[in-house]
Amino acid sequence: MTDQEAKNFVSDIFEKITKASTKNDLIEIEKESFESKYVMDTETFPKIDFNISSDEIDNLIVNNVIDKNYNLNPIPENSTPLTKLLYSIIWKNGDLKKIKHIAKGIHRDDLSITEQESSFVFYQFGKYLTKQKNQPIIDQHVLRTFAIYQFNDPDEISKIRQLGMITKKEKKLIKNYINWLKSDSLNEQLKKEKEYSYYIDKILFATGRLTKKSKK
């Protein structure tokens, strides 16, 4: 796929999204536009239907499960088997330090993504878990797609198609994406649908995987 073909494809996807009025319309866009290899595997990543509130993070701090800096404390021996099993999986994957950024995103819901200094994907995932409106899940694929949509310069498109790890340079892009989800670009009826941004995220995820270009 050339850079121009990628730009055209992304523009077409966004045109379809802006015309959608229900989440079922969004589901159909994903079904019709992508081979299964590009689509998020819902068995590996099933939709999260629960939310986590700031008050619940307060309770974790009070009960010394996490400290005031959102670090996860060692779990006690009398924890439930499920808690111990999940802790073990997180430990084995080397992800214990990532929990603090998710908890911070949930708890400090008055802060913007632009005030976060690192681990933007996990921080924003915490925002999403609050299930507040217009708080999407973001990753490199979603941002790659949104950036291609925003940029017209061929050199910029070529660079962004190679986007990998998200850094401070992408903070503005994340903020712009969040603002776009609130904007008049989307159908007002669609924005009344519960968690409409989740289904947009899925479309942009697949688009970003399809349009990604390997670094030379």
ChimeraX commands (.cxc) that place a marker at each C-alpha (Angstrom):
marker #1 position 0.00,0.00,0.00 radius 0.5
marker #1 position 1.43,3.38,-0.99 radius 0.5
marker #1 position 1.20,6.44,1.24 radius 0.5
marker #1 position -1.48,7.93,-0.99 radius 0.5
marker #1 position -3.46,4.70,-0.95 radius 0.5
marker #1 position -3.21,4.68,2.84 radius 0.5
marker #1 position -4.45,8.28,2.99 radius 0.5
marker #1 position -7.36,7.51,0.66 radius 0.5
marker #1 position -8.32,4.40,2.63 radius 0.5
marker #1 position -8.24,6.25,5.95 radius 0.5
marker #1 position -10.26,9.15,4.53 radius 0.5
marker #1 position -12.87,6.69,3.28 radius 0.5
marker #1 position -13.06,5.02,6.72 radius 0.5
marker #1 position -13.56,8.35,8.46 radius 0.5
marker #1 position -16.23,9.35,5.98 radius 0.5
marker #1 position -18.12,6.16,6.84 radius 0.5
marker #1 position -17.69,6.76,10.58 radius 0.5
marker #1 position -19.02,10.31,10.35 radius 0.5
marker #1 position -22.10,9.04,8.52 radius 0.5
marker #1 position -22.82,6.35,11.15 radius 0.5
marker #1 position -25.78,6.99,13.45 radius 0.5
marker #1 position -25.69,3.84,15.60 radius 0.5
marker #1 position -23.07,1.52,17.05 radius 0.5
marker #1 position -24.46,-1.19,14.75 radius 0.5
marker #1 position -23.44,1.00,11.81 radius 0.5
marker #1 position -19.92,1.06,13.24 radius 0.5
marker #1 position -19.90,-2.72,13.68 radius 0.5
marker #1 position -20.89,-3.09,10.02 radius 0.5
marker #1 position -18.06,-0.78,8.91 radius 0.5
marker #1 position -15.57,-3.02,10.69 radius 0.5
marker #1 position -17.07,-6.19,9.24 radius 0.5
marker #1 position -17.17,-4.88,5.68 radius 0.5
marker #1 position -13.80,-3.13,5.58 radius 0.5
marker #1 position -11.24,-5.55,7.05 radius 0.5
marker #1 position -9.97,-9.08,6.86 radius 0.5
marker #1 position -10.06,-10.83,10.24 radius 0.5
marker #1 position -6.28,-10.65,10.65 radius 0.5
marker #1 position -6.49,-6.88,11.12 radius 0.5
marker #1 position -9.41,-6.88,13.55 radius 0.5
marker #1 position -8.95,-6.90,17.31 radius 0.5
marker #1 position -9.29,-10.46,18.63 radius 0.5
marker #1 position -12.26,-10.26,21.01 radius 0.5
marker #1 position -11.37,-13.62,22.55 radius 0.5
marker #1 position -8.01,-12.23,23.63 radius 0.5
marker #1 position -9.44,-8.76,24.35 radius 0.5
marker #1 position -13.15,-9.15,25.18 radius 0.5
marker #1 position -15.13,-5.98,25.73 radius 0.5
marker #1 position -14.86,-4.68,29.32 radius 0.5
marker #1 position -18.35,-4.02,30.68 radius 0.5
marker #1 position -17.40,-3.04,34.24 radius 0.5
marker #1 position -16.12,0.32,35.39 radius 0.5
marker #1 position -13.71,1.35,38.15 radius 0.5
marker #1 position -14.43,4.55,40.06 radius 0.5
marker #1 position -12.17,7.07,41.73 radius 0.5
marker #1 position -13.80,6.11,45.06 radius 0.5
marker #1 position -12.73,2.52,44.54 radius 0.5
marker #1 position -9.13,3.65,44.07 radius 0.5
marker #1 position -9.50,5.61,47.33 radius 0.5
marker #1 position -10.56,2.38,49.04 radius 0.5
marker #1 position -7.53,0.54,47.66 radius 0.5
marker #1 position -5.28,3.24,49.12 radius 0.5
marker #1 position -7.06,3.21,52.50 radius 0.5
marker #1 position -6.77,-0.58,52.65 radius 0.5
marker #1 position -3.07,-0.43,51.72 radius 0.5
marker #1 position -3.54,-2.44,48.52 radius 0.5
marker #1 position -1.82,0.40,46.68 radius 0.5
marker #1 position 0.11,3.31,48.16 radius 0.5
marker #1 position -0.55,7.03,47.65 radius 0.5
marker #1 position 1.65,6.98,44.56 radius 0.5
marker #1 position -0.51,4.18,43.11 radius 0.5
marker #1 position 2.17,1.52,43.46 radius 0.5
marker #1 position 0.80,-1.96,44.05 radius 0.5
marker #1 position 1.84,-3.34,47.44 radius 0.5
marker #1 position 2.71,-7.04,47.88 radius 0.5
marker #1 position -0.50,-8.95,48.40 radius 0.5
marker #1 position -1.04,-10.67,51.77 radius 0.5
marker #1 position -1.09,-14.44,52.16 radius 0.5
marker #1 position -4.81,-14.47,53.01 radius 0.5
marker #1 position -5.77,-12.96,49.62 radius 0.5
marker #1 position -8.31,-14.82,47.52 radius 0.5
marker #1 position -6.97,-17.47,45.12 radius 0.5
marker #1 position -8.13,-15.34,42.17 radius 0.5
marker #1 position -6.24,-12.29,43.48 radius 0.5
marker #1 position -3.10,-14.36,43.96 radius 0.5
marker #1 position -3.43,-15.90,40.50 radius 0.5
marker #1 position -3.92,-12.53,38.78 radius 0.5
marker #1 position -1.03,-11.01,40.77 radius 0.5
marker #1 position 1.16,-13.93,39.65 radius 0.5
marker #1 position 0.29,-13.37,35.98 radius 0.5
marker #1 position 1.04,-9.63,36.26 radius 0.5
marker #1 position 4.32,-10.40,38.03 radius 0.5
marker #1 position 5.35,-13.00,35.43 radius 0.5
marker #1 position 4.67,-10.55,32.58 radius 0.5
marker #1 position 6.70,-7.83,34.33 radius 0.5
marker #1 position 3.67,-5.54,34.48 radius 0.5
marker #1 position 3.47,-4.65,38.18 radius 0.5
marker #1 position 4.70,-1.09,37.53 radius 0.5
marker #1 position 2.06,-0.50,34.87 radius 0.5
marker #1 position -0.80,-0.76,37.36 radius 0.5
marker #1 position 0.10,2.61,38.91 radius 0.5
marker #1 position -0.52,4.43,35.63 radius 0.5
marker #1 position -3.92,2.79,35.15 radius 0.5
marker #1 position -4.89,3.60,38.75 radius 0.5
marker #1 position -3.68,7.19,38.30 radius 0.5
marker #1 position -5.82,7.56,35.17 radius 0.5
marker #1 position -8.86,6.37,37.09 radius 0.5
marker #1 position -8.21,8.37,40.24 radius 0.5
marker #1 position -6.94,11.66,38.86 radius 0.5
marker #1 position -9.84,12.15,36.49 radius 0.5
marker #1 position -9.51,15.92,36.71 radius 0.5
marker #1 position -6.20,15.88,34.84 radius 0.5
marker #1 position -5.68,15.96,31.10 radius 0.5
marker #1 position -3.58,13.43,29.21 radius 0.5
marker #1 position -1.26,16.34,28.41 radius 0.5
marker #1 position -0.30,16.53,32.10 radius 0.5
marker #1 position 0.86,12.91,32.13 radius 0.5
marker #1 position 4.61,12.46,31.58 radius 0.5
marker #1 position 4.86,8.77,30.59 radius 0.5
marker #1 position 2.93,5.51,30.05 radius 0.5
marker #1 position 0.22,7.34,28.12 radius 0.5
marker #1 position -1.51,4.19,26.86 radius 0.5
marker #1 position -1.98,2.81,30.39 radius 0.5
marker #1 position -2.98,6.18,31.82 radius 0.5
marker #1 position -5.62,6.64,29.13 radius 0.5
marker #1 position -6.78,3.04,29.65 radius 0.5
marker #1 position -7.46,4.03,33.26 radius 0.5
marker #1 position -9.55,6.93,31.96 radius 0.5
marker #1 position -11.47,4.50,29.77 radius 0.5
marker #1 position -12.15,2.19,32.74 radius 0.5
marker #1 position -14.03,4.99,34.50 radius 0.5
marker #1 position -16.51,4.69,31.60 radius 0.5
marker #1 position -16.84,8.44,31.44 radius 0.5
marker #1 position -18.07,9.64,28.07 radius 0.5
marker #1 position -15.45,10.37,25.41 radius 0.5
marker #1 position -12.62,8.53,27.18 radius 0.5
marker #1 position -11.37,6.07,24.56 radius 0.5
marker #1 position -8.86,3.25,24.61 radius 0.5
marker #1 position -5.84,4.36,22.59 radius 0.5
marker #1 position -2.82,2.60,21.19 radius 0.5
marker #1 position -0.32,3.04,18.38 radius 0.5
marker #1 position -2.72,1.69,15.74 radius 0.5
marker #1 position -5.56,4.05,16.67 radius 0.5
marker #1 position -3.24,7.06,16.79 radius 0.5
marker #1 position -1.57,6.09,13.51 radius 0.5
marker #1 position -4.96,6.09,11.81 radius 0.5
marker #1 position -6.06,9.38,13.34 radius 0.5
marker #1 position -2.77,11.05,12.41 radius 0.5
marker #1 position -3.03,9.90,8.78 radius 0.5
marker #1 position -6.53,11.37,8.75 radius 0.5
marker #1 position -5.26,14.71,10.09 radius 0.5
marker #1 position -2.11,15.04,7.98 radius 0.5
marker #1 position -2.01,15.92,4.30 radius 0.5
marker #1 position 1.73,16.31,3.82 radius 0.5
marker #1 position 3.10,13.15,2.13 radius 0.5
marker #1 position 6.28,13.18,4.21 radius 0.5
marker #1 position 4.29,13.37,7.46 radius 0.5
marker #1 position 2.02,10.54,6.36 radius 0.5
marker #1 position 5.01,8.39,5.47 radius 0.5
marker #1 position 6.53,8.98,8.93 radius 0.5
marker #1 position 3.34,8.44,10.88 radius 0.5
marker #1 position 2.69,5.14,9.11 radius 0.5
marker #1 position 5.82,3.90,10.89 radius 0.5
marker #1 position 4.59,5.01,14.33 radius 0.5
marker #1 position 5.46,2.46,17.00 radius 0.5
marker #1 position 5.87,3.28,20.67 radius 0.5
marker #1 position 3.84,6.26,21.86 radius 0.5
marker #1 position 5.95,9.03,23.40 radius 0.5
marker #1 position 5.53,12.60,24.64 radius 0.5
marker #1 position 5.49,13.73,21.01 radius 0.5
marker #1 position 2.09,12.08,20.60 radius 0.5
marker #1 position 0.41,13.76,23.60 radius 0.5
marker #1 position -1.17,16.45,21.43 radius 0.5
marker #1 position -2.36,13.80,19.00 radius 0.5
marker #1 position -4.07,11.89,21.83 radius 0.5
marker #1 position -5.75,15.08,23.03 radius 0.5
marker #1 position -6.90,15.90,19.49 radius 0.5
marker #1 position -8.40,12.44,19.12 radius 0.5
marker #1 position -10.31,12.77,22.40 radius 0.5
marker #1 position -11.59,16.18,21.29 radius 0.5
marker #1 position -12.59,14.78,17.89 radius 0.5
marker #1 position -14.77,12.17,19.59 radius 0.5
marker #1 position -16.69,15.04,21.24 radius 0.5
marker #1 position -16.88,17.16,18.12 radius 0.5
marker #1 position -19.64,17.94,15.66 radius 0.5
marker #1 position -17.87,15.72,13.12 radius 0.5
marker #1 position -19.82,12.77,14.51 radius 0.5
marker #1 position -23.54,12.20,14.21 radius 0.5
marker #1 position -25.37,13.50,17.28 radius 0.5
marker #1 position -27.49,10.36,17.39 radius 0.5
marker #1 position -24.36,8.22,17.45 radius 0.5
marker #1 position -22.94,10.20,20.38 radius 0.5
marker #1 position -26.02,9.23,22.40 radius 0.5
marker #1 position -25.12,5.55,22.02 radius 0.5
marker #1 position -23.47,3.94,25.03 radius 0.5
marker #1 position -19.70,3.55,24.58 radius 0.5
marker #1 position -19.79,4.54,20.92 radius 0.5
marker #1 position -16.09,5.45,21.13 radius 0.5
marker #1 position -15.22,1.80,21.85 radius 0.5
marker #1 position -16.54,0.78,18.44 radius 0.5
marker #1 position -14.73,3.65,16.75 radius 0.5
marker #1 position -11.54,2.58,18.51 radius 0.5
marker #1 position -11.94,-0.91,17.06 radius 0.5
marker #1 position -12.31,0.43,13.52 radius 0.5
marker #1 position -9.29,2.69,13.87 radius 0.5
marker #1 position -7.28,-0.16,15.42 radius 0.5
marker #1 position -7.90,-2.34,12.36 radius 0.5
marker #1 position -7.20,0.57,10.01 radius 0.5
marker #1 position -3.92,1.32,11.76 radius 0.5
marker #1 position -2.79,-2.29,11.50 radius 0.5
marker #1 position -3.64,-2.37,7.82 radius 0.5
marker #1 position -1.89,0.92,6.97 radius 0.5
marker #1 position 1.22,0.41,9.12 radius 0.5
marker #1 position 4.49,0.63,7.20 radius 0.5
marker #1 position 7.65,-1.06,8.40 radius 0.5
marker #1 position 10.64,1.15,9.12 radius 0.5
marker #1 position 13.39,0.92,6.52 radius 0.5
marker link #1:1,2 radius 0.2
marker link #1:2,3 radius 0.2
marker link #1:3,4 radius 0.2
marker link #1:4,5 radius 0.2
marker link #1:5,6 radius 0.2
marker link #1:6,7 radius 0.2
marker link #1:7,8 radius 0.2
marker link #1:8,9 radius 0.2
marker link #1:9,10 radius 0.2
marker link #1:10,11 radius 0.2
marker link #1:11,12 radius 0.2
marker link #1:12,13 radius 0.2
marker link #1:13,14 radius 0.2
marker link #1:14,15 radius 0.2
marker link #1:15,16 radius 0.2
marker link #1:16,17 radius 0.2
marker link #1:17,18 radius 0.2
marker link #1:18,19 radius 0.2
marker link #1:19,20 radius 0.2
marker link #1:20,21 radius 0.2
marker link #1:21,22 radius 0.2
marker link #1:22,23 radius 0.2
marker link #1:23,24 radius 0.2
marker link #1:24,25 radius 0.2
marker link #1:25,26 radius 0.2
marker link #1:26,27 radius 0.2
marker link #1:27,28 radius 0.2
marker link #1:28,29 radius 0.2
marker link #1:29,30 radius 0.2
marker link #1:30,31 radius 0.2
marker link #1:31,32 radius 0.2
marker link #1:32,33 radius 0.2
marker link #1:33,34 radius 0.2
marker link #1:34,35 radius 0.2
marker link #1:35,36 radius 0.2
marker link #1:36,37 radius 0.2
marker link #1:37,38 radius 0.2
marker link #1:38,39 radius 0.2
marker link #1:39,40 radius 0.2
marker link #1:40,41 radius 0.2
marker link #1:41,42 radius 0.2
marker link #1:42,43 radius 0.2
marker link #1:43,44 radius 0.2
marker link #1:44,45 radius 0.2
marker link #1:45,46 radius 0.2
marker link #1:46,47 radius 0.2
marker link #1:47,48 radius 0.2
marker link #1:48,49 radius 0.2
marker link #1:49,50 radius 0.2
marker link #1:50,51 radius 0.2
marker link #1:51,52 radius 0.2
marker link #1:52,53 radius 0.2
marker link #1:53,54 radius 0.2
marker link #1:54,55 radius 0.2
marker link #1:55,56 radius 0.2
marker link #1:56,57 radius 0.2
marker link #1:57,58 radius 0.2
marker link #1:58,59 radius 0.2
marker link #1:59,60 radius 0.2
marker link #1:60,61 radius 0.2
marker link #1:61,62 radius 0.2
marker link #1:62,63 radius 0.2
marker link #1:63,64 radius 0.2
marker link #1:64,65 radius 0.2
marker link #1:65,66 radius 0.2
marker link #1:66,67 radius 0.2
marker link #1:67,68 radius 0.2
marker link #1:68,69 radius 0.2
marker link #1:69,70 radius 0.2
marker link #1:70,71 radius 0.2
marker link #1:71,72 radius 0.2
marker link #1:72,73 radius 0.2
marker link #1:73,74 radius 0.2
marker link #1:74,75 radius 0.2
marker link #1:75,76 radius 0.2
marker link #1:76,77 radius 0.2
marker link #1:77,78 radius 0.2
marker link #1:78,79 radius 0.2
marker link #1:79,80 radius 0.2
marker link #1:80,81 radius 0.2
marker link #1:81,82 radius 0.2
marker link #1:82,83 radius 0.2
marker link #1:83,84 radius 0.2
marker link #1:84,85 radius 0.2
marker link #1:85,86 radius 0.2
marker link #1:86,87 radius 0.2
marker link #1:87,88 radius 0.2
marker link #1:88,89 radius 0.2
marker link #1:89,90 radius 0.2
marker link #1:90,91 radius 0.2
marker link #1:91,92 radius 0.2
marker link #1:92,93 radius 0.2
marker link #1:93,94 radius 0.2
marker link #1:94,95 radius 0.2
marker link #1:95,96 radius 0.2
marker link #1:96,97 radius 0.2
marker link #1:97,98 radius 0.2
marker link #1:98,99 radius 0.2
marker link #1:99,100 radius 0.2
marker link #1:100,101 radius 0.2
marker link #1:101,102 radius 0.2
marker link #1:102,103 radius 0.2
marker link #1:103,104 radius 0.2
marker link #1:104,105 radius 0.2
marker link #1:105,106 radius 0.2
marker link #1:106,107 radius 0.2
marker link #1:107,108 radius 0.2
marker link #1:108,109 radius 0.2
marker link #1:109,110 radius 0.2
marker link #1:110,111 radius 0.2
marker link #1:111,112 radius 0.2
marker link #1:112,113 radius 0.2
marker link #1:113,114 radius 0.2
marker link #1:114,115 radius 0.2
marker link #1:115,116 radius 0.2
marker link #1:116,117 radius 0.2
marker link #1:117,118 radius 0.2
marker link #1:118,119 radius 0.2
marker link #1:119,120 radius 0.2
marker link #1:120,121 radius 0.2
marker link #1:121,122 radius 0.2
marker link #1:122,123 radius 0.2
marker link #1:123,124 radius 0.2
marker link #1:124,125 radius 0.2
marker link #1:125,126 radius 0.2
marker link #1:126,127 radius 0.2
marker link #1:127,128 radius 0.2
marker link #1:128,129 radius 0.2
marker link #1:129,130 radius 0.2
marker link #1:130,131 radius 0.2
marker link #1:131,132 radius 0.2
marker link #1:132,133 radius 0.2
marker link #1:133,134 radius 0.2
marker link #1:134,135 radius 0.2
marker link #1:135,136 radius 0.2
marker link #1:136,137 radius 0.2
marker link #1:137,138 radius 0.2
marker link #1:138,139 radius 0.2
marker link #1:139,140 radius 0.2
marker link #1:140,141 radius 0.2
marker link #1:141,142 radius 0.2
marker link #1:142,143 radius 0.2
marker link #1:143,144 radius 0.2
marker link #1:144,145 radius 0.2
marker link #1:145,146 radius 0.2
marker link #1:146,147 radius 0.2
marker link #1:147,148 radius 0.2
marker link #1:148,149 radius 0.2
marker link #1:149,150 radius 0.2
marker link #1:150,151 radius 0.2
marker link #1:151,152 radius 0.2
marker link #1:152,153 radius 0.2
marker link #1:153,154 radius 0.2
marker link #1:154,155 radius 0.2
marker link #1:155,156 radius 0.2
marker link #1:156,157 radius 0.2
marker link #1:157,158 radius 0.2
marker link #1:158,159 radius 0.2
marker link #1:159,160 radius 0.2
marker link #1:160,161 radius 0.2
marker link #1:161,162 radius 0.2
marker link #1:162,163 radius 0.2
marker link #1:163,164 radius 0.2
marker link #1:164,165 radius 0.2
marker link #1:165,166 radius 0.2
marker link #1:166,167 radius 0.2
marker link #1:167,168 radius 0.2
marker link #1:168,169 radius 0.2
marker link #1:169,170 radius 0.2
marker link #1:170,171 radius 0.2
marker link #1:171,172 radius 0.2
marker link #1:172,173 radius 0.2
marker link #1:173,174 radius 0.2
marker link #1:174,175 radius 0.2
marker link #1:175,176 radius 0.2
marker link #1:176,177 radius 0.2
marker link #1:177,178 radius 0.2
marker link #1:178,179 radius 0.2
marker link #1:179,180 radius 0.2
marker link #1:180,181 radius 0.2
marker link #1:181,182 radius 0.2
marker link #1:182,183 radius 0.2
marker link #1:183,184 radius 0.2
marker link #1:184,185 radius 0.2
marker link #1:185,186 radius 0.2
marker link #1:186,187 radius 0.2
marker link #1:187,188 radius 0.2
marker link #1:188,189 radius 0.2
marker link #1:189,190 radius 0.2
marker link #1:190,191 radius 0.2
marker link #1:191,192 radius 0.2
marker link #1:192,193 radius 0.2
marker link #1:193,194 radius 0.2
marker link #1:194,195 radius 0.2
marker link #1:195,196 radius 0.2
marker link #1:196,197 radius 0.2
marker link #1:197,198 radius 0.2
marker link #1:198,199 radius 0.2
marker link #1:199,200 radius 0.2
marker link #1:200,201 radius 0.2
marker link #1:201,202 radius 0.2
marker link #1:202,203 radius 0.2
marker link #1:203,204 radius 0.2
marker link #1:204,205 radius 0.2
marker link #1:205,206 radius 0.2
marker link #1:206,207 radius 0.2
marker link #1:207,208 radius 0.2
marker link #1:208,209 radius 0.2
marker link #1:209,210 radius 0.2
marker link #1:210,211 radius 0.2
marker link #1:211,212 radius 0.2
marker link #1:212,213 radius 0.2
marker link #1:213,214 radius 0.2
marker link #1:214,215 radius 0.2
marker link #1:215,216 radius 0.2
view
